[in-house]
Amino acid sequence: MILEVIQEKCQAQPDATAIDAWDGSVTYGELERRVEKLAGLVRGHVSKPDQVVVLYFTKSCLTVVAQLAVLKAGAAFITLDITQPPHHLRRIIAALGPALILVLTSDELHSAAEELQEGAAVIAVDKDHLSNDTVIASQTSSSACAVECELMYLVATSGTTGVPKIIMTNHQSFMTNASPLMNRMGITAESRVFQFCGYSFDLMIAEHFLTLLAGGCICIPSLHNRNNRFAASIVELEANWIGAPSSVLQLLDPQTVPTVKTIMQGGERLRQGLVDRWASSARLINAYGPAECSVAALVSDTVRPDTENVQNLGFATGSVCWIVNADTEGKLLPVPIGAEGELLIEGHTLSRGYLGDVDKTNAVFLALPDWLRDFRADCNQGQGHRAYLTGDIVRQNSDGSISFVRRKDAQVKIRGQRVELADVEHQVERCFAGSHQVVTDIVQISDSQSSILVALVLTKDVMTNYKQQESLLDQKSAGGLSILAPTSSFTANANAAETALQDRIPAYMVPDLFVPVSDFPREASGKVGRRTIKQYLASLTQQDWSRYSLTRKVPPSNETEHEMLAIWARVLQIEPHTFGVHDSFFRLGGDSISSMRVAVACDVAGISVTVKDMFEHRTIRKLALARGVTQQMDVATTSTEANASGVSQKKAPHIFYPEGRLEIYMERMQSRLGQAIERIYPCSPIQEGILMSHARNAHHYDEVIQWRVAGDVSCDISLMQRAWREVVSRHGILRTLFLQVSEDSFLDQVVLKNYSPDIYEYTDGEDWEAYRPFEDSVPMHQLLVIQRSADDVTVSLRIHHALVDGLSLHIIRRDLELAYQGRLDDLVEPPGYHEYISYLQEKRLQESPKEYWKSYLQGATAALFPAVQDEPAQDGMYFGAVEVGLGPSAKLTQFCEEHKLGMTVVLHVVWAIIVQRYTATDEVCFGYMTSGRHVPVANVENMVGPLFNMLIGRVKLAYDVSLLSTMYEYQENFINSLDHQQQSLVESLHSIGSSAGDLFNTLITVVNDQPEGHASQQQSTLRLVGDIVQSRSEYPITLNIVSCADKIKMQLSYHAILLNSVSANAIAEAFRFVLQRTLEQPHELLRALPVLDEDQMNNGFQKNRSVPPQVEELIHDTIHQQCIRCPDSPSVCAWDGNFTYRQLDELSSALSQEIVRKGAGPEVTIPIVLEKTRWTPVAMLAVLKS
């Protein structure tokens, strides 16, 4: 086992330095001798397996000697952190009932250990005691030998409640993971490993034992130097490998520690700032591992400077990792690739469990689930085949690596929405200039009922001014939190960060306050002490928080700003004195609806402000600088509509423009455009939403449809251009511009009387797909003809979704075919889109759907999939699509008839299940399109225009309810919603205080394909076939499902910046599988419903086909073999001296003999009480040897 390997190293390189510590160096040869001597001492106190020796050491080379000596004595060790409170250490020792306490010789440490002893013997250890010429008489001649299943070490963590949680790890568990960890972490014989971690942090085990197993050197600083001269001690010890939490590593600069070649982050999220600083200067790796899994369970590949996913944890080491849905009442079903789920670790690297806590052990160390037991055909129910449920939510990437998402219990709720604080911190760090580290939390104000989201910001200049680079750790370990008064530069940076955050994340994720700090409290591991922070913040009052308000209320400086401030106050219903010209409209409570009201009010006041301006500039000062003052116009109050000649006539009561205004609009638009105007009318609700999205991103809803030219003759370009102009002349919507016209709307529709577009001709090799933004002065469509050869011609229509729906594309294709043949006049004149607008206006006057949607959506939970992620510049956005067949349509039709369900209902519920499995929520919201072709307008089937609206589907998913019951419940709500479909999506969301992107970000559309015999399918000499559609929705995932006569097909369109093609395919296949399963087993409970078919399951399981074999070695035996192989190589390099592997082996053996004489032996727990010193590894080995 481990001692044998280390002993081989000691004998092979006896003169190599094993420990280079502040209190002395130890070669491998010296290590072997010292360990042997100390092991003899330990053996006298160890009489049975699994006894524990406590090590109470400061950082020292003797710590390593002591650890090895305990192992050699046949016992297990626990190394206490002497900086922790005595009452905490006393609880640990009382729970252990140790056979022995080893303490580094020091009056202070020895007296402290005596107070903690709880009846255990206390033996002081120093380097003179274990010198080569000192003989320690063993109290027993027995030579203890630990076996693989016996305890090797214990680690005590605070646990979530503050009660010590003592984790027990066997020799075989650690040794099974040792070789994979050394390979992944890059620890070799040339490594000089800086021993940073506190003794209560299990990464210390890797720093000591992996280094010795590899034949490297442990570099141990004094506790003072580690805390106060962090960078300097690394350089002085010539360390080239360091591992620590991300927030600690950020204190280092590559220029100041040039010896460091490998830097490993563990214990926290990897921060982008650390990647930016280190990825180009050293090998940066990201490690993840609960102490229950032998130091680490996942280690990443080298993190590159341009990495897009800094939370990638890499691949499993020594074990197998599964991702399961842990909310399915204990069934732990696997989730699809790319879905969020809880990490389940299987293998021989798992620890034994928690000392004295059977219930807690059984709650997380589980027997294999049934599906995994079946998969693992050779599985027995012994110790090795268990699984550990981590409580961490992760996601598998397309290459099999795993990315961290959050702690399962780490989400908080603010403003009705669930928030992952780590996501907020990441975004603030990216947006706050000069930030070094950010910690956020939800704070309940002590003298108020309100909660606020607070961001504590430690900036780089504060660290410099307070000269904290070196002393920071020492202050943090004391548990202090120092809040500073905000400086003017901090306030400016906070305001800039707030503005930037509003463009990146939903409003509810933007902190209410940014508070400067000079310090964070820290745990012994180096992690931020969040519990301490939360307790302190909770004690602050409303008056305390008011001092940290960042916005200086700057008053208006001119008439325009005064007017705009008054308008904002009226619209937002807030007092004018409570905000200034630098406050963001959206942080004051504004949204899309209220911004439209502001734009209208500003126009009335003669100030030219559009909704787009509100989104872009956000503050009064920026708006005033960007816009000028225009002449104010009078407003009247009756209704008129213009005919084709521009003469006013009394209009139907369901279309409203103030009397006299339409003539002004017509005259203004004709003057502006220099063209005759046919008519002006408002937009439909769906058009408003689409155009508002288009204003934010010009790529959204820019559709491309391709038809392949077929027929008996070749395509004549001149005939095609004439035909296209006839089609445009026939349908007014194709001659429509969207312009700001009236005071009461965002944009209006201006129909040109004449418009003769050209077509664009391309040949093979020309870049016809290059993106070209639409111009405001022409309708948003272009017709392209791509002629690759005489027999390979494609007609491509690029058109904005605000102009058409799905059926409109069929009508346009039909009309284009007929116009090409000169037969377009054979068709009846179609109605104009303005007639559909008239119907909607009249319908809304008769009834208001606002209360229905407010009631329907009340209390809805967000289901965002994919979750909010960093987005590159909008110019980099592009779209992808996946097409899958969903089977024969007859099967779904028969199912719906049998169970009296609508096809759309079934498909909606299937999508809700997919989203639920990927987001782990108990209800799902999504958008869906509903057709308006049922309206009572003559010949509506031939109308071109967007005759649809977007509604919100809400599906509640309970695991103990059947699929069929879920569909019946949703169908009732779905049918009711169809009677209230005239309201815009923005208004529906506004009714519950939400906005676009806060509640859902996926869209599903279900349509029936055109039946045979429809006019669009008539034969002609030239036919357009194919209907290849490229959708560019604002939603990250859009499902377009088409039910044809014989089959159902689905196109999943996605934003490629948020999903890759592998994930998109997995989602589409999961939808296909769940639909088929639903049709076959509709009475199945949701908890039993898998989302992976057998092929996907097998593919996903392939990487986990076998569990890495357990290592049948004791760690101190493995270290002994290392001592034999390289006895003169350094094994410990500490502030108090160095040890070679020979010295480490000898000293630990000597100490082991002494421990045995004191009663150490198998199953005896021996605490080690040492400060950081070269003797700590000696003591640890000695205990193990005992």
Secondary structure, 3 states (H helix, E strand, C coil): CHHHHHHHHHHHCCECECEEECEEECCHHHHHHHHHEEHHHHHCECCCCEEEEEEEEEEEEEEEEEHHHHHECCCEEEECCCCCCHHHHHHHHHHHCCCEEEEECCHHHHHHHHHHCCCCEEEEECCCCCCCCCCCCCCCCCCCCCCCCCEEEEEEECCCCCCCEEEEEEHHHHHHHHHHHHHHHCCCCCCEEECCCCCCCCHHHHHHHHHHHHCCEEEECCHHHHHHCHHHHHHHCCCCEEEECHHHHCCCCCCCCCCCCEEEEECCCCCHHHHHHHCCCCEEEEEECCHHHCCCCEECCCCCCCCCCCCEEEEECCCEEEEEECCCCCCCEECCCCCEEEEEEECCCCCCEECCCHHHHHHHEEECCHHHHHHCCCCCCCCCCEEEEEEEEEEECCCCCEEEEEECCCEEEECCEEEEHHHHHHHHHHHCCCEEEEEEEEEECCCCCCEEEEEEEEEHHHHHHCCCCCCHHHHHHCCCCCECCCCHHHHHHHHHHHHHHHHHCCHHHCCCEEEEECCCCECCCCCECHHHHHHHHHCCCHHHHHCCCCCCCCCCCCHHHHHHHHHHHHHHCCCHHHCCCCCCCCCCCCCHHHHHHHHHHHHHCCECCCHHHHHHHCCHHHHHHHCCECCCCCCCCCCCEECCCCCEECCCCCCCCCCCHHHHHHHHHHHHHCCCEEEEEECCHHHHHHHHHHHHCCCCCEEEEEEEEEECCCCCHHHHHHHHHHHHHHCHHHHEEEECCCCCCCCEEEEECCCCCCEEEEECCCCCCCCCCCCCCCCCEEEEEEEEECCEEEEEEEEECCCCCHHHHHHHHHHHHHHHCCCHHHCCCCCCHHHHHHHHHHHHHHCCCHHHHHHHHCCCCCECCCCCCCCCCHHHCCEEEEEEECCCHHHHHHHHHHHCCCHHHHHHHHHHHHHHHHHCCCEEEEEEEEECCCCCCCCHHHCCCCCEEEEEEEEECCCCCEHHHHHHHHHHHHHHHHHHCCCCHHHHHHCCCCCCCCCECEEEEEEECCCCCCHHHCCCCEEEEEEEEECCCCCCEEEEEEECCCCEEEEEEEECCCCCHHHHHHHHHHHHHHHHHHHHCCCCEHHHCCCCCHHHHHHHHHHHCCCCCCCCCCHHHHHHHHHHHCCECEEEEECEEEEEHHHHHHHHHHHHHHHHHCECCCEEEEEEEEEEEEEHHHHHHHHHHC
